[in-house]
Amino acid sequence: MQRVGQVMSRLSVCLYSFHTIGDALTLMKEKKVTGLPLLNDQGHLLGMVTKEQIFEKGLERFSAETKAIDYLTTRFFPLKEDALLEDVTDLPFDIYPVLNNLEEIIGVVTKNSLIQAYLQQAQLRRQELEAVFDSAHNAIIAINKQGIITSLNPAAERPTRSTKEEAVGRFLNDVIIPTGLLDVVRSGIPEFGAKFQVGRRLYISNRTPIIRDGEVVGAVGVFQDVSEIEKVLQELRSVKQLNEELQTIIASSYDGLIICDGQGEILRCNPAVGRILEVAWADLVGRSFKELVEKEVFENNIIHLVRKKDGVVSLLERTFDKHTLVITGNPVYDEEGDIIKIVINIRDMSELLFLREALEESKQLSEKYQSQIAQMRNNQETSPEWRSCSVIMDNVKDLATRVSQVDSPVVLVGEQGVGKEDIARLIHSKSKRAQAPFYKLNCGSLPNHLLEIELFGQEISSDGTKRKAGVFELAEKGCVYLEDVGKIPLSLQGRLLRVLQNKTQQVSDGKKSIPIDVRIIASSTTPLKDLVENGLFRLDLFFSLNVVPITIPALRERKEDLIPLVLYYLEQNNKRHGLEKVFSPKAVRLFLSYPWLGNIREMANIIERLVVTSNQKLISEREVDHVLYQKENSALRSVTVAGVIPLKEAIDDLEQQLVRLAMKQYRTTVKAAEALGVNQSTVVRKLKKLKEMQGNETESR
Ligand SMILES: Nc1ncnc2c1ncn2[C@@H]1O[C@H](COP(=O)(O)OP(=O)(O)OP(=O)(O)O)[C@@H](O)[C@H]1O
């Protein structure tokens, strides 16, 4: 801003009453001014003598000797040297004396020079404003009252997507949306902070009306692209969130954390420091780490060590109450590679060791409970009638449980009535096939052709469209239990081998094969190996079937199971027949010494017989002895030997007689088997043999 003092002509002379007009004109010429101030003898300003005044009075009366004071004009106005140009350009006079702050005359200034200087200044300002307008980062658009764009700076070319030359002179609406600027022209009310979007960019606009003489003549809109700011704000927000998260992490860390500046002044620490060191952790902030070492909170100055090593340092320390601490100092570097922070991590190893021990303990406890649960589950999953407490049977059960988890074939070997079928059912019930059927087929009780049909099915219609399914098809996805597998004739063993090996079965006279998805469990009273040796069982079938052999010991080999079984069957029969019989201790002792050749099935039968036939509540030793050793009706039951014959023949003969007698007496194979204390299949087999022998005899006659 220019001031009067900068435009005026500095004066070293003034006119006094003694000066003539000639002197005045000479001085004006000398000083190159158009007027001079005239002072009285006291130095007070009386007025101005100007060339204009002299010419106005006319030259005809002009005499150089005339006193300058006669040309004095008192219509003047002194200006202060620090007055602003824009405040003095409107004044009415042509020349002005200029005073300093002491009210002394220091120069003169003409209206003309004031206006010129002011114009120059205005021009300069305009140029400045134009430069600002053009270089403004914000977009600026001005419109007139009609909505025609009058100005548009380069920054406005982006949101309008047009150049200044294209936009100026066009209606605002044709150049940019939105049109809020038109509303401002209409209403004359400014609008600030309105947001709008152009493409991906976000703008905030301030719109101001241009008012001249109280009338709205246009409006200016300044649009600020806040996309970047918005982005920065977003970043700021996420940094803030990150910071909060970090604070939470630090606060909730179980390890103690102390953050120091490069010199070891503590900037921050977390509550865990208080817990581990038993100090008021919040008070540590602002103190130096060295101080903690001096106060023997720490033995070593890790700050010093980190700086010395210029890297991570870990060391062990012990607290006064013998806790072992692992302290790690991590340096943080600035861009120049100087350490600006050191983060110290404090881990209480005693707590960790304690926790590890506790964890180990609870792990062991959980393993123990798990095995107990598994054990209980095992116990529950065998049939509720299952009774055994011998180690040998526990092992059998354990092995059965393990093989239930795989699909391999299993062969159960054991005497009749030892519980082979029960074990087969146990394996099935625990396998992943448990929901599918369990099919049992006694391979020793059927003639060959019937067994073949039972095993592999049969085409009912000649074209093979109707079919009776075999056991492998019926047990789809389940389990087939082949009881007495050793009795399968050699002629059928090949087909069984193919089922095992190919998991398919030939149907329709070998024309078609169907997939078989079953698990096979077989049983035998004779070890299959013996049958192979005697040529009764194919070796290849033996290898395919005998993947997991399980031997079930005879009852006499596991005496621990006897009493639980005797008590179980006594209770069962009492319940079944509504009785309350008990065995005398001596009677029980007899059970223990009996060989139980028919195993559990024999025991079940004998106990039932004793419970239902004894007429006293207490079943005596004598009664048991009679039943076990069949002394009652001894006349009937005794075997009479007429002469010496080979033992095998005698046994066969006796067996035939007994089977015939039993069948005659009891009619059904089930009851006959019960009376003979054998399996029904044994009776069926023996009868079959008898019939064959009879047939042979008839033929030979
Ligand atoms: N541990 C046991 N506890 C109670 N009952 C049992 C036990 N083991 C087997 N039994 C019962 O004994 C009887 C004979 O068992 P199972 O039929 O399983 O024997 P097996 O060896 O298959 O006989 P076989 O070879 O003559 O067919 C069945 O009634 C069965 O429930």
The ligand as an SDF file (V2000), in Angstrom:
LIG
                    3D

 31 33  0  0  0  0  0  0  0  0999 V2000
  -18.5640 -112.7580   28.2670 N   0  0  0  0  0  0  0  0  0  0  0  0
  -19.8160 -113.1740   28.1850 C   0  0  0  0  0  0  0  0  0  0  0  0
  -20.7040 -112.7850   29.1180 N   0  0  0  0  0  0  0  0  0  0  0  0
  -21.9710 -113.2220   29.0680 C   0  0  0  0  0  0  0  0  0  0  0  0
  -22.4280 -114.0230   28.1250 N   0  0  0  0  0  0  0  0  0  0  0  0
  -21.5850 -114.4470   27.1630 C   0  0  0  0  0  0  0  0  0  0  0  0
  -20.2350 -114.0170   27.1310 C   0  0  0  0  0  0  0  0  0  0  0  0
  -19.6200 -114.5850   26.0520 N   0  0  0  0  0  0  0  0  0  0  0  0
  -20.5540 -115.3270   25.4490 C   0  0  0  0  0  0  0  0  0  0  0  0
  -21.7260 -115.2370   26.1040 N   0  0  0  0  0  0  0  0  0  0  0  0
  -22.9620 -115.9070   25.7540 C   0  0  0  0  0  0  0  0  0  0  0  0
  -22.6660 -117.2720   25.5420 O   0  0  0  0  0  0  0  0  0  0  0  0
  -23.4240 -117.7700   24.4810 C   0  0  0  0  0  0  0  0  0  0  0  0
  -22.4980 -118.3500   23.4430 C   0  0  0  0  0  0  0  0  0  0  0  0
  -21.7940 -117.3310   22.8600 O   0  0  0  0  0  0  0  0  0  0  0  0
  -21.5350 -117.2360   21.2660 P   0  0  0  0  0  0  0  0  0  0  0  0
  -22.7060 -117.7570   20.5070 O   0  0  0  0  0  0  0  0  0  0  0  0
  -21.0480 -115.9230   20.9610 O   0  0  0  0  0  0  0  0  0  0  0  0
  -20.3670 -118.2710   21.1840 O   0  0  0  0  0  0  0  0  0  0  0  0
  -19.6850 -118.8200   19.8990 P   0  0  0  0  0  0  0  0  0  0  0  0
  -18.2650 -118.9180   20.2140 O   0  0  0  0  0  0  0  0  0  0  0  0
  -20.0710 -118.0120   18.7330 O   0  0  0  0  0  0  0  0  0  0  0  0
  -20.3170 -120.2480   19.7760 O   0  0  0  0  0  0  0  0  0  0  0  0
  -20.4530 -121.2040   18.4940 P   0  0  0  0  0  0  0  0  0  0  0  0
  -19.0920 -121.3720   17.9160 O   0  0  0  0  0  0  0  0  0  0  0  0
  -20.9910 -122.4630   19.0790 O   0  0  0  0  0  0  0  0  0  0  0  0
  -21.4230 -120.5090   17.6230 O   0  0  0  0  0  0  0  0  0  0  0  0
  -24.2480 -116.6570   23.9380 C   0  0  0  0  0  0  0  0  0  0  0  0
  -25.5450 -116.6950   24.5230 O   0  0  0  0  0  0  0  0  0  0  0  0
  -23.5100 -115.4300   24.4190 C   0  0  0  0  0  0  0  0  0  0  0  0
  -24.3710 -114.3360   24.5980 O   0  0  0  0  0  0  0  0  0  0  0  0
  1  2  1  0
  2  3  1  0
  2  7  2  0
  3  4  2  0
  4  5  1  0
  5  6  2  0
  6  7  1  0
  6 10  1  0
  7  8  1  0
  8  9  2  0
  9 10  1  0
 10 11  1  0
 11 12  1  0
 11 30  1  0
 12 13  1  0
 13 14  1  0
 13 28  1  0
 14 15  1  0
 15 16  1  0
 16 17  2  0
 16 18  1  0
 16 19  1  0
 19 20  1  0
 20 21  2  0
 20 22  1  0
 20 23  1  0
 23 24  1  0
 24 25  2  0
 24 26  1  0
 24 27  1  0
 28 29  1  0
 28 30  1  0
 30 31  1  0
M  END
$$$$
